[in-house]
Amino acid sequence: MTIVTDRKEIEQQVRDKFSRMTNRDWNKEDADRLFSDGMGVDSLYLLEMFSMVESSFGVMIPMERHQEMQSINKIVDIIVEYQRA
């Protein structure tokens, strides 16, 4: 498996994975919207998302950082940060 490190490609992959997980089209305009803003993401989706992020992008994100992952852009920021660490 090749680990993606380009920010734009990471964002696209996260949006694609979220679209499949939630049966909803996540477009670029949704990237900054908080999941709590009626985006149809509940705690079960968030748990799946944490697992997907770590396995898909080769990062281990501490549990205390999970609460920060409230939008697609924030998820991408954290992925990029931990890939560089």
C-alpha positions in Angstrom: 0.0 0.0 0.0 1.3 3.4 -1.0 0.9 6.1 1.7 -0.4 9.4 0.2 1.4 12.5 1.5 0.1 15.3 -0.9 -2.5 17.4 1.1 -4.9 17.8 -1.8 -4.8 14.1 -2.5 -5.3 13.3 1.2 -8.3 15.6 1.3 -9.8 14.0 -1.8 -9.4 10.5 -0.3 -10.9 11.6 3.0 -13.9 13.1 1.2 -14.3 9.9 -0.9 -14.1 7.6 2.1 -16.6 9.8 4.0 -18.9 9.7 1.0 -18.9 5.9 1.0 -19.2 5.7 4.8 -22.2 8.1 5.1 -23.8 7.6 1.7 -23.6 11.4 1.2 -21.5 13.4 -1.3 -18.8 15.4 0.6 -17.7 18.2 -1.7 -15.0 20.8 -1.3 -17.5 23.3 0.2 -18.2 20.8 3.0 -14.5 20.6 4.0 -14.7 23.2 6.8 -18.2 22.4 8.0 -18.3 20.8 11.5 -19.7 17.3 11.6 -22.0 18.5 14.4 -23.7 21.0 11.9 -26.3 18.5 10.7 -23.8 16.7 8.5 -25.2 13.3 9.3 -22.1 12.1 11.2 -22.7 10.4 14.5 -20.3 8.9 17.1 -20.3 5.5 15.3 -19.2 7.2 12.0 -16.5 9.1 14.0 -15.1 5.9 15.4 -15.0 4.3 11.9 -13.3 7.5 10.6 -10.6 7.4 13.3 -9.8 3.8 12.3 -9.9 4.5 8.6 -7.6 7.5 8.9 -5.0 5.6 10.8 -5.0 2.6 8.5 -5.3 4.5 5.2 -2.7 7.1 5.9 -0.2 5.2 8.0 -0.5 7.4 11.1 -1.2 6.8 14.8 -3.2 9.7 16.3 -3.4 9.8 20.1 -6.9 9.6 21.5 -6.7 13.1 22.9 -6.4 14.5 19.4 -9.5 12.7 18.1 -11.8 15.4 19.7 -10.1 17.9 17.4 -11.1 16.0 14.2 -14.4 17.8 13.7 -14.2 18.7 10.0 -12.6 17.2 6.9 -10.0 20.0 6.8 -9.1 19.4 10.4 -8.7 15.7 9.8 -6.5 16.4 6.8 -4.4 18.9 8.9 -3.9 16.2 11.6 -3.0 13.5 9.0 -0.4 15.8 7.5 1.0 16.7 10.9 1.4 13.1 12.0 2.9 12.0 8.6 5.6 14.6 9.1 6.3 13.6 12.7 
